[in-house]
Each structure stands twice: as C-alpha cells, then as structure tokens.
Amino acid sequence: MSSQPLLPHQRTDLDRPITTKRKLILTTILIPILLIGGIIWVSIKGDGLPKDDLGLARYYLKGSPVIDGHIDLPEFARAFYGNNISAFDLNKPTKGHVDIPRIREGSLGAFFWSIFVECRDDNGQDFLNPTFQVRDTLEQIDVSFNLIEKYSDTFAFAATSDQVEVAIKEGKVASMFGLEGGHMLGNSLAVLRTYHKLGVRYMTLTHSCNNAFADSAGIFEGVEERWGGLSKFGRSLIPEMNRLGVIVDLSHVSDKTALQALALTRSPIMLSHSAARHFNNMSRNVPDEILAKIGRGKHQVDGVVMVNFFPVFASSKPEEVDVAYIADEIEYIVEKTGKHHVGIGSDYDGIESTPKGLEDVSKYPYLFAELIKRGWTEHELSLLAGGNFLRVFRGVEETSRKLQKDGWKPSQVIYEKRRDLDPIGWEL
Ligand SMILES: [Zn+2]
C-alpha cells in the first residue's frame, strides 16, 4: 500500500518560511485590523444568524426544506389544461398555488405529486360498474413524469427515501407520487403492483366515496358505510401495500377504516393531508381517537399527520383561518402525538381557498416563523419540515424489505365479487 496521501501536497509559495519582516507586518498591522474587524462583525451580526423570525425560518429551511405530503399539481394540469403541458409554463406565475419561482422562494424541497381522478358514487353496490379510472390514473402519472422531465433542472423523480435525500442535496425538488384513493385500482391488487412499479409510494385507502376495499369519511359529512371499515378484500390490500412499500395513507377514510388499518398494518402509516377534527367536527378530519393510536409507544403505530391547509376543513369559520390558526392545529397534533409525528400536507392546487398568509408554496417560511415565535427549536422545525416523514418512509421501506426477505410473494387474492376472472375452462 502506498504511503502517499490521497491529495499529494503541492509545494507552493505558502511553504516558504515566513521571513522576519513578514512576521512584523502580521503582528503590527494585520492582526489588529482583523481583531477590530471581528469585533465590529460580531457586534453587528451576533452569532451570524438572522435576528428576525422570518429570516431565521428561511435560514433553517435552507438546511431542512419542506417535504409536502400532498400537492395537486397533476390535477391542476388536467383540470385547467387537459394535461397539455405546453399550454402553461411553470417558470412563470400560474393561476394555481405552485410554480417554480414560488417553490424556490418557499424552500419546498420535495413533495408528493397527487395522482388523482374523481371517485364515483354511482359505481354500483359492489363497485363493479366499468369506468375509465385506471386509464385516467395512468394519464395523471404520465403528465407528472412529463412535467418532471420538462423541468428537470428543478424536479427529480424520487421513489425511495435515499433518492429524496440525494435530490435535496443536489438542490432539486424531489418528486414522489401518491395515489389518492383505492378506487383507482379497478378492484385489483395487480394494478396496485403496477402503479408501484411506476413510482407510487402512498395510497389513501379511499377518496370521498366507498370502494371495494374500504369505507370513506366522505368530505363534509360521512357517507353511509358499506363494509363497516375495511372489506374482506381491503384486509388483503394492507399486507400487500406493506410488502410492496406503498405507505398506507389514512387521509379521507372513515374512522372505522382507519382504526382497522392501524390494527392490521406492519408498517408505519401517514395521513398525507388531514386537519384535526378537534377544530372542526367534520368527518374528513382526523379525530383524537386516531391521533392517540399514532406514536411509538405500546399499542401505537409510528406515523406522521401532515396538516392540511384548506380553511374549509380547518374551521367552521374558514375566513378566520390564518398562519397562527394552522400553527395552533400543528401544536394541537403535537400535544396529542408528540413532535415526531407531525408534518405538512398543504393540498395546494387542490383547494379553492387558502389561509391568510399561506396563499401558496412561497409562504411556508411564514408558518415556520410563527412556530419560532412560539419557541420551536431548529431541530423540531426540521422534524416538522420533513424529518418525520422521512423516518416513516424509511420504516415502510425497511418493513417491505423484511417481508420480502421472509418470503412474502405477490398476493394472489382477487376481489370475490369479480366474475370476469372466473376460469373459462375450454378444451386444450
Ligand atoms: Zn384529498
């Protein structure tokens, strides 16, 4: 083995001995100048950190940018432009809540692109009426990939926690896919596996309608339950999600569905965009009973509750919702679960109104400034910004690896009400 250092020392002028004359210049002129300069610097700048809360929030977010659990940019592309990505420019202000300059201003370092198509409540009692939902879901995955590719200076597709971290370190916005509703699976675990191959890393078990797997919370009021929580088929879905490494997302589901999924999952869970029911008694919001189940104690499941910004969910008086109100909600969830279980899931581009002071993705620092005012430390803010989500994601990846190592194979369970896969039994 060579004893050479990795970077051989280059002999330069710096290696020459300092002459006595130079020493004299150093001690009599340079050192006093440096000392005085240093004193002036320290008295102006203190410890070098910005003195105002907003400046400090921006400074902290540079190191630990926001990882948002739910942004409807793909839905924005579909609803306003029929998914034609040449019809709008993300480098310029959009009429939504998201564009690249505002992403940069708000220190958004990663987000889940919400893959969403409407669910139907006229899908038949057994959810067997044919729909175009799988086609439309594939179109939403396609438009997301197209945008990531078109703006590849900004976005980097990420399918693992490591890829998220690498993208952030490279100054890119890590782009993950989350599926908003089991109705998009067409009653098929094979479709789930295929979406996973396309990068989907979480799925809310329902959207606002019941589906073959589970009952929904509805939106503004509950819907009549079909299964009493998870269906028999839904009980096969959870282990398959655990095996694949698709995070079980309990936003949008009924309380019974959430409690049963918590009892069944082997992996950590998330609520990608939920408000607290304590503040607004709406079925779509997460109740204390479920918050109590999230944690790392006995009989709890590790998870992250990412707080939704939609004022209509947050409060029965939406016009009163502002930065301080959202901070109150975050602190309430912390009171119930601890600072290791909270995150941000704004729902930007998917909501018709926003809190005062949190109008778009450029405004996250104002929320962090509010929490600094309330005494949150840099470390606690980094957990809220994205640290908690990354821990959950790693936990899900770890369980997936373990289950596959233990020999778990792709589930062969088929929705019992389907008849199209019944063997035909022709003569060979
Ligand atoms: Zn939603």
Boltz pocket constraint, residues with backbone or C-beta under 6 A from the ligand:
constraints:
  - pocket:
      binder: B
      contacts: [[A, 180], [A, 252], [A, 273]]
      max_distance: 6.0
